[in-house]
Amino acid sequence: MPGPTMESEVPVEPQSLKKLSFKSLKRSLDLFSPLHGHFPPPDPQSKKIRTSYKLNVEYGGIKGTAAQPSSNAKVAAQNQAQQASAPSNALSLPGPENTRDKGTGNELALGPSIPAKGSTDGKSSAIVSSHGSSERNLSTAAIMERIPSRWPRPIWRAPWKNYRVISGHLGWVRSVAVDPSNTWFCTGSADRTIKIWDLASGRLKLTLTGHIEQVRGLAVSHKHTYMFSAGDDKLVKCWDLEQNKVIRSYHGHLSGVYCLALHPTIDILFTGGRDSVCRVWDIRSKMQIHALSGHDNTVCSVFTRPMDPQVITGSHDSTIKLWDLRYGKAMATLTHHKKSVRAMAQHPSEDCFASASADNIKKFSLPKGEFMHNMLSQQKTIVNAMAVNDDGVMVTGGDNGSMWFWDWKSGHNFQQAQTIVQPGSLDSEAGIYALTYDVTGSRLISCEADKTIKMWKEDENATPETHPLHFKPPKDIRRF
């Protein structure tokens, strides 16, 4: 037979977070406040700075307000002197008897320097100075910057439409690069071939074989007749487009190579892969200059720029690293993402870039990598590719075949397109693996899992009436 229940075994009542917070607050006040339940006295110096700032910012343009501080300042100074010499009851909150003889209370909303109608003694203008803790929040709120009002409104953009489907590859199309002369583009595929297509007509011009695994990275040189390719076979190849054959191979990666980029001004090449290292190669001598090691997982996206930081890498370890090429060391590590950073895109003319992950698409400024803001919608899929053109249209492609178009400046998502798989393919083969604009930025090329290459352009028949802009500014600019 069980014995009587002791007092210590009485079940503890579950407490809400709010109740626990109040308990903690009460405990802190018991420890640090001389009078329990009362706010500490306001600091006269900080209040003086706040109210003078508010006068200048909000009422500087109103005639006769900021220009006559004499009587108001005297009253405020007297009140501050009284507060300083007052006994300990100065901690008490202003009660109704204190506010009744000061006016109706509307003066608080108007600010400290606008006198009430018919008042000549300047009492109403000194209300902000005479009250302690209760108005403190009001004056601070009045001078805080209102961020949503500064959020840039996106300009209207025409929606993009698919105007051409090119089929010819026998495997997933994994990579794409456009020739600087804007006459052709090349694609790399899981069928181990690189195909070169005419940009205007979409006709096949050439097929290059040489890789023994899928081709994941392509780049065409601006200065030489070279094209570079990288794949899962650990190989990085340099193709001479005058002879259409491999003239150099760069050996050093210990596993598959996932991304590739060419430096815009120096003859060097960057490759990142599953060995968690971004390798820097001298194009001519085939020598490895640096092995930029520091990531804990696959380096799956890389881009370069002429100035510091010259290399920016994104990895499956959910970090982005900014590298100093002179020393081969990381200048900064950005840890804002929670999932793999599979794609990054640098703006062609602004000093900023965007990075895409399954959790969100974020914008960072260069050169220091300060976080700017998130895009205003979430694609809710693995984003494999992204591209930006000079006009400020950013496009991201997801694993589920969704192509979302964004306004770069505001982060507004103005179009959500869904790719259609070619006949004979499974619905699950709707993934988008690579995206790029042509040199003009008016045509977009997408490489997909249904073995096709699709080309997109703006719908010239669209108007703001047929496709209105639905934009709602966000509550907070810094949403992580």
C-alpha positions in Angstrom: 0.0 0.0 0.0 1.6 3.3 -1.1 2.4 5.7 1.7 1.1 9.3 2.0 2.3 11.7 -0.6 5.0 14.1 0.7 4.9 17.8 0.0 8.0 17.6 -2.2 6.3 15.2 -4.6 3.5 17.7 -5.5 3.6 18.2 -9.3 5.1 21.5 -10.3 2.8 23.8 -12.1 4.1 24.4 -15.7 4.9 28.1 -16.2 4.7 30.1 -19.3 7.6 31.9 -20.8 6.0 35.2 -20.1 5.6 34.3 -16.4 9.2 33.2 -16.2 10.3 36.4 -17.8 8.4 38.5 -15.3 9.9 36.4 -12.4 13.4 37.1 -13.8 12.7 40.8 -14.2 11.4 41.0 -10.6 14.5 39.2 -9.3 16.7 41.7 -11.2 14.8 44.7 -9.9 15.0 43.3 -6.3 18.8 43.0 -6.7 19.6 46.3 -8.5 16.7 48.8 -7.9 16.7 50.9 -4.7 12.9 51.1 -4.9 11.1 48.0 -6.1 8.7 48.5 -9.1 10.1 51.9 -10.1 12.3 52.8 -13.0 15.6 54.4 -12.4 15.8 58.2 -12.9 16.5 59.4 -16.5 19.9 60.7 -17.4 19.4 64.5 -18.0 22.4 64.7 -20.4 21.2 61.9 -22.7 17.6 63.4 -22.7 19.0 66.8 -23.6 20.8 65.3 -26.6 17.7 63.3 -27.7 15.3 66.2 -27.5 17.7 68.7 -29.2 18.2 66.1 -32.0 14.4 65.7 -32.4 14.0 69.4 -32.6 16.5 69.7 -35.4 15.4 66.7 -37.4 11.6 66.9 -37.1 10.8 70.6 -36.5 13.8 72.3 -38.1 11.7 73.4 -41.1 8.7 74.8 -39.0 9.0 78.6 -38.6 9.4 79.8 -35.1 9.9 76.5 -33.4 13.6 75.8 -33.3 14.4 79.4 -33.6 13.1 80.4 -30.1 14.6 78.1 -27.5 15.1 80.7 -24.8 12.0 80.3 -22.5 11.6 76.5 -23.2 15.3 75.9 -22.4 15.0 77.8 -19.2 12.0 75.8 -18.0 13.7 72.6 -19.0 16.9 73.5 -17.2 14.8 74.4 -14.0 13.0 71.1 -14.2 16.3 69.2 -14.6 17.8 71.0 -11.6 14.7 70.1 -9.6 15.0 66.5 -10.6 18.7 66.4 -9.7 18.1 67.9 -6.2 14.9 65.9 -5.5 14.8 63.1 -2.8 14.4 59.4 -3.6 10.8 59.8 -4.6 12.0 61.1 -8.0 12.0 57.5 -9.0 8.3 57.3 -8.9 6.3 57.2 -12.1 4.4 60.4 -12.9 0.8 59.9 -11.7 -2.4 61.5 -13.0 -2.1 64.4 -10.5 1.2 65.3 -12.1 -0.1 65.3 -15.7 -3.4 67.1 -15.0 -2.0 70.5 -14.5 0.5 70.2 -17.4 -2.1 70.0 -20.1 -4.2 67.3 -21.8 -1.4 65.0 -22.7 -1.6 65.6 -26.5 1.6 67.7 -26.2 3.6 64.5 -25.9 2.6 63.4 -29.3 3.3 66.8 -30.8 6.9 67.0 -29.5 8.7 69.2 -27.0 8.9 72.4 -28.9 5.3 73.1 -30.1 3.3 75.0 -27.5 -0.3 74.2 -26.8 -3.0 76.6 -28.0 -3.4 79.5 -25.6 -0.5 78.6 -23.3 2.0 81.3 -22.7 4.0 80.0 -19.7 5.9 77.4 -21.8 4.8 74.5 -19.5 3.6 72.3 -22.3 6.9 72.6 -24.2 8.8 71.4 -21.1 6.7 68.3 -20.6 9.2 66.1 -22.3 11.9 67.4 -20.0 9.9 67.3 -16.8 8.6 63.7 -17.1 10.9 60.9 -16.4 10.7 57.4 -17.5 7.2 57.3 -19.2 8.0 59.8 -21.9 11.5 58.4 -22.4 10.3 55.7 -24.8 8.2 58.2 -26.7 11.1 60.6 -27.4 13.3 57.7 -28.4 10.6 56.3 -30.7 10.2 59.7 -32.3 13.8 59.9 -33.4 14.2 56.3 -34.5 14.6 55.8 -38.2 11.6 54.2 -39.9 13.2 51.5 -42.1 10.2 50.3 -44.1 9.6 53.8 -45.4 13.1 53.8 -46.9 12.6 50.4 -48.6 13.0 51.0 -52.3 9.9 50.4 -54.3 10.6 48.1 -57.3 10.1 49.3 -60.8 7.7 47.4 -63.0 9.4 44.7 -65.1 8.0 42.6 -67.9 7.6 38.9 -67.2 10.0 36.5 -69.0 8.8 33.7 -71.3 10.3 30.6 -72.7 10.8 31.0 -76.5 13.1 28.1 -77.4 13.8 24.5 -76.2 17.1 22.9 -77.5 17.5 19.2 -77.1 20.6 17.3 -78.1 22.4 16.2 -74.9 21.9 12.6 -73.6 22.2 13.5 -69.9 21.5 16.2 -67.4 22.8 19.5 -68.6 25.0 20.7 -65.7 26.9 23.9 -66.9 26.8 26.7 -69.4 29.0 29.6 -70.5 28.5 32.3 -73.2 31.2 33.5 -75.6 32.3 37.1 -75.1 31.5 37.9 -78.7 27.9 36.8 -78.0 27.7 34.5 -81.0 27.7 31.1 -79.4 27.4 29.4 -76.0 28.6 26.0 -74.7 27.0 23.5 -72.4 28.5 20.7 -70.4 26.4 17.6 -69.6 26.3 14.3 -67.6 26.7 12.6 -71.0 30.4 13.6 -70.7 30.3 15.9 -73.7 30.6 19.7 -74.2 28.4 21.0 -77.0 28.7 24.4 -78.7 25.5 26.1 -79.9 24.7 29.1 -82.1 23.1 31.7 -79.8 20.8 33.2 -82.4 19.4 30.1 -84.0 20.0 27.4 -81.3 21.7 25.1 -83.8 24.5 22.7 -82.7 27.9 23.8 -84.1 30.3 21.4 -82.4 30.6 18.5 -79.9 33.8 18.1 -77.8 34.6 14.8 -76.0 37.4 14.2 -73.6 35.9 14.1 -70.1 35.1 10.7 -68.6 32.5 12.0 -66.1 29.8 14.7 -66.1 31.0 18.2 -66.9 30.1 20.5 -64.0 32.0 23.8 -64.8 32.6 25.8 -68.0 34.3 29.2 -68.6 35.3 31.0 -71.8 38.3 33.4 -71.7 37.9 37.0 -72.7 41.5 37.4 -73.7 42.5 34.1 -75.3 40.8 31.6 -77.6 40.5 29.3 -74.7 37.6 27.5 -73.0 38.0 25.8 -69.6 36.0 22.8 -68.4 35.9 20.8 -65.1 34.1 17.7 -64.1 33.5 14.8 -61.7 36.5 13.0 -63.1 38.9 15.4 -61.1 40.1 16.9 -64.4 40.4 20.6 -65.3 41.0 21.0 -69.0 41.9 23.9 -71.3 40.5 23.7 -74.8 42.0 25.7 -77.7 39.0 26.7 -79.8 41.1 27.2 -82.9 42.1 23.6 -82.9 39.1 22.3 -81.0 41.3 20.1 -78.8 42.7 20.0 -75.2 46.0 21.7 -74.9 46.5 21.7 -71.1 45.2 19.7 -68.1 45.5 20.9 -64.6 46.1 18.1 -62.1 45.8 18.4 -58.3 42.1 18.0 -57.3 41.6 14.9 -55.1 37.9 14.6 -56.0 35.2 15.9 -58.4 35.5 19.5 -59.5 32.2 21.3 -59.0 32.8 25.0 -60.0 35.2 27.0 -62.1 35.9 30.7 -62.7 38.4 32.9 -64.6 40.0 36.0 -63.1 38.9 39.0 -65.2 42.4 40.7 -65.4 45.1 38.1 -64.5 45.8 34.8 -66.3 44.6 32.6 -63.5 41.9 30.1 -63.0 39.9 29.1 -59.9 38.4 25.6 -59.4 36.5 24.3 -56.4 35.5 20.8 -55.6 34.6 18.0 -53.3 38.1 18.1 -51.6 36.8 21.3 -49.8 39.6 23.3 -51.5 39.5 26.2 -54.0 42.6 25.8 -56.2 44.3 28.7 -58.0 46.0 27.8 -61.3 48.4 29.6 -63.6 46.8 29.2 -67.0 50.0 29.1 -69.0 52.4 27.1 -66.8 49.7 24.6 -65.4 51.2 25.3 -62.0 49.0 25.5 -58.9 49.6 28.9 -57.2 47.5 28.4 -54.1 45.2 25.9 -52.5 42.7 28.0 -50.6 41.8 25.6 -47.8 39.5 26.5 -44.9 36.0 25.1 -45.9 34.8 22.0 -44.1 32.8 20.7 -47.1 32.5 20.8 -50.8 33.2 24.1 -52.5 30.3 24.4 -54.9 30.3 28.0 -56.1 33.0 30.5 -56.8 33.4 33.9 -58.5 36.2 36.4 -58.9 36.6 40.1 -59.2 39.6 42.4 -60.0 39.9 44.0 -56.6 40.1 42.6 -53.0 38.6 40.3 -52.1 39.5 38.7 -55.4 37.9 35.3 -54.7 34.6 34.5 -53.1 33.7 30.9 -52.4 30.5 29.3 -51.2 30.4 25.8 -49.7 28.2 22.9 -48.5 29.4 23.8 -45.0 26.9 26.8 -45.3 29.6 29.5 -45.2 30.9 32.0 -47.7 34.6 32.9 -47.6 36.3 36.1 -49.0 39.9 35.4 -49.9 43.0 37.6 -50.2 44.8 36.2 -53.2 48.2 37.7 -52.3 48.5 35.6 -49.1 46.1 32.8 -49.9 44.2 33.4 -46.7 40.6 34.1 -45.9 39.8 37.8 -45.1 36.3 37.0 -43.8 33.8 34.2 -43.3 30.1 34.9 -43.7 28.0 32.5 -41.6 24.5 33.9 -42.3 23.2 30.9 -44.2 21.9 27.7 -42.5 22.2 25.4 -45.6 24.6 24.8 -48.4 25.5 27.8 -50.5 25.1 26.2 -53.9 25.0 29.4 -56.1 26.3 33.0 -56.0 25.9 35.8 -58.4 27.8 39.1 -58.5 26.1 42.2 -59.8 27.7 43.4 -63.1 28.0 47.0 -62.1 27.4 47.3 -58.3 29.8 46.2 -55.5 27.5 43.6 -54.1 26.6 39.9 -54.6 23.8 37.5 -53.8 24.1 34.0 -52.5 21.4 31.3 -52.6 20.7 28.5 -50.2 17.7 26.3 -49.4 16.9 28.6 -46.4 17.0 32.0 -48.2 18.6 34.3 -50.8 20.8 36.9 -49.2 22.5 40.0 -50.5 25.9 41.1 -49.3 28.0 44.2 -50.0 31.6 44.1 -51.2 34.5 44.3 -50.3 33.8 43.6 -46.6 30.8 41.3 -47.1 28.3 43.2 -44.9 24.9 41.6 -44.9 22.4 43.9 -46.7 19.0 42.1 -46.7 17.2 39.0 -47.6 15.0 38.6 -50.7 11.4 39.2 -49.7 10.1 35.7 -50.6 11.4 32.2 -50.0 11.7 29.8 -52.9 11.5 26.8 -50.5 13.6 24.5 -52.6 17.3 23.8 -53.2 18.6 26.7 -55.4 21.2 25.3 -57.8 21.9 28.4 -60.0 21.4 32.1 -60.2 22.3 35.0 -62.5 22.0 38.8 -62.6 22.0 41.1 -65.6 22.8 44.8 -65.9 19.2 45.8 -65.8 18.9 44.4 -62.2 16.9 41.3 -63.0 18.0 38.3 -60.9 16.9 34.8 -61.7 17.2 31.7 -59.5 16.6 28.1 -60.5 15.5 25.4 -58.1 15.6 21.6 -58.0 11.8 21.4 -58.5 11.9 23.3 -61.8 10.9 26.7 -60.4 12.4 29.8 -61.9 11.9 32.9 -59.9 12.7 36.4 -61.2 13.6 39.1 -58.7 14.1 42.9 -58.7 17.7 43.2 -57.5 17.4 46.6 -55.7 14.3 45.8 -53.6 14.5 42.0 -53.4 10.9 41.8 -54.7 9.9 38.6 -56.5 8.0 39.7 -59.5 7.6 36.4 -61.4 7.4 32.7 -60.5 7.8 30.5 -63.6 7.7 26.7 -63.7 9.7 24.9 -66.4 7.9 22.2 -68.4 9.7 19.0 -68.9 10.2 17.7 -72.5 7.8 14.9 -73.6 9.1 11.5 -72.4 10.7 12.9 -69.2 9.5 12.3 -65.7 8.0 15.2 -63.7 10.9 14.8 -61.2 13.3 15.7 -64.0 12.3 19.4 -63.8 15.5 20.6 -61.9 17.5 23.6 -63.1 21.2 23.2 -62.8 22.8 26.2 -64.5 21.7 29.7 -65.6 23.4 32.5 -67.5 22.5 35.6 -69.4 24.0 36.4 -72.7 26.3 39.4 -73.0 23.5 41.9 -73.6 21.4 40.6 -70.7 18.3 40.3 -72.9 18.3 36.5 -73.3 18.5 33.9 -70.6 19.8 30.3 -71.0 18.8 27.6 -68.5 20.2 24.0 -68.3 17.9 21.4 -67.0 17.5 17.8 -65.8 15.2 16.8 -68.6 18.4 17.0 -70.9 17.2 20.2 -72.6 18.5 23.8 -72.8 15.8 26.4 -72.6 16.1 30.1 -73.8 14.0 32.9 -72.2 13.3 36.5 -73.1 11.0 39.3 -71.8 7.4 39.3 -73.0 7.2 42.3 -75.3 3.4 42.3 -75.2 3.2 42.7 -71.4 2.1 46.0 -69.8 1.7 47.2 -66.2 -2.1 46.7 -66.8 -1.9 43.1 -67.9 0.8 42.2 -65.3 0.4 44.6 -62.3 3.1 45.0 -59.6 2.0 43.5 -56.3 4.5 44.8 -53.8 4.2 45.0 -50.0 7.2 46.5 -48.2 8.5 44.3 -45.3 8.2 45.2 -41.7 12.0 44.8 -41.0 14.9 45.2 -43.3 17.3 42.9 -41.4 15.5 39.6 -41.3 18.0 36.8 -40.9 
